[in-house]
Amino acid sequence: MTKPGPKTMKTFIDLLRGLLTSHRSIIKTLSSLVVINLIVAGLGFITRVAVANEIGIAQFGELAFAITIGTFGLLFVQFGIEKSLVRDLVHFPARFGELLKSSLVVRGILFAIFIALIVLSNTITEVPWANSSTILIVFASVISAFQLNGVYDAWKEMSRHAVYNMVQRLIYFTLVWAFIFIPNVQLSIWQIGIFMLVAAGIGLVIEYGWAWPRIRFVAIEGSWKATQFIFKANIGIWLAVLFGHTISHFSPIVLKVYSGNVDLGGYSAAWLYIQLAMLLQTQLGRIGTEATARHTQLKTEVLAQKRFFIKYVTLMAVIGLIIGAPAMLFPKLILSVFSNEYQSAADTLRILGLYPLFFGPYLAGLQYLISIRKQYTYLSITAILGVFSIIINLILVPQMQSQGAAIAVVTSQALAALIFIFVSWRRFARLGSVV
């Protein structure tokens, strides 16, 4: 085997330099997002660990249940707009203002409906499923539906939005830690809900304060037509998002019912590490959303679309494997930052370590299907897998508790990733593209 000569090495260096130069903007944005989110994720992990140790495994399970319900509410109110708005703002720049305004109107209506449903369901049940602390956390989670992520992403201002998000999170962290250090005072879920609400409110004020004056609210086709467009474009995505969230987040609800708060608290501690991996992949996905929208415009050749898709899926899978490996190999070491009562979740974390490997490709495939407006394909896939996730959770959790929930989550996510990639690849084949 011959060693690479000077010319070969020079060619490689020139190629690397060319890639860095041509992708300088993307690399700069990604670097900013990674640094900012590493800070947020690191502080968030430390804070969540402190909260878990402060309130105990049972109360931590109760907190996780409230956040799970709040996240479902967040997705209900968002109406799938967080996944499609970037595409629409990029594809129809002249309608930027009216599309954004209509999206906020739709979210406002759904917000009122969701709050009414929460109050009604908790009132008519014989045993209320939520107390005041749970409802407060749900409300604090849901108001984040009004964030302007899509606007910042369409403007390629992801770094700015990441800074604003960091400020919001730092406010929350500061309030929590200040309360933890108050002598003779026990941190409670109610106080955590108050802190979440204050931080989310300040974050929205900062976001709107910078973006709103820069938006041109010009009526091109009228508010009613824009609202109809938003509704028709997102109804399929909305249902698909709710089903898709069921794939990975129905397990805490089943654990709460069948195993109680203690098992749910252990599972939530293990899931906390997986959220770190998802955070990094999601931030990379924010760049991927805008890039996918560009690569799926009519003027882009199918060959270029296919090459981009292959690189994107591969990158997301590799990142997932790198981040998930420590959870599979050293789960007890990772959980050692928690108190001893959380060590029982080590086997659960070992299983969940596979999740990031499939989550990244799932995200890439999802963005591609949305960009080519295959929302009903997305809906049909996630509906089937959402039902599958519910069934497999109901089978495994009563028998295996948190480990059964972990197996159900990983299996469902793996199927979703493989099906999304297969459907996307079939489209390339139909278009007759050959790499």
Secondary structure, DSSP 8 states (H G I E B T S, - for coil): -----HHHHHHHHHHHHHHHHHTHHHHHHHHHHHHHHHHHHHHHHHHHHHHHHHHHHHHHHHHHHHHHHHHHHHHHHHTTHHHHHHHHHHH-GGGHHHHHHHHHHHHHHHHHHHHHHHHHHHHHSSS-S--HHHHHHHHHHHGGGG--HHHHHHTT-HHHHHHHHHHHHHHHHHHHHHHHTSTT----HHHHHHHHHHHHHHHHHHHHHHHGGG-----SS-HHHHHHHHHHHHHHHHHHHHHHHHHHHSHHHHHHHHTHHHHHHHHHHHHHHHHHHHHHHHHHHHHHHHHHHHHTSTTS-HHHHHHHHHHHHHHHHHHHHHHHHHHHH-HHHHHTTS-GGGGGGHHHHHHHTTHHHHHHHHHHHHHHHHHTT-HHHHHHHHHHHHHHHHHHHHHHHHHHHHHHHHHHHHHHHHHHHHHHHHHHHHHHHHTT---
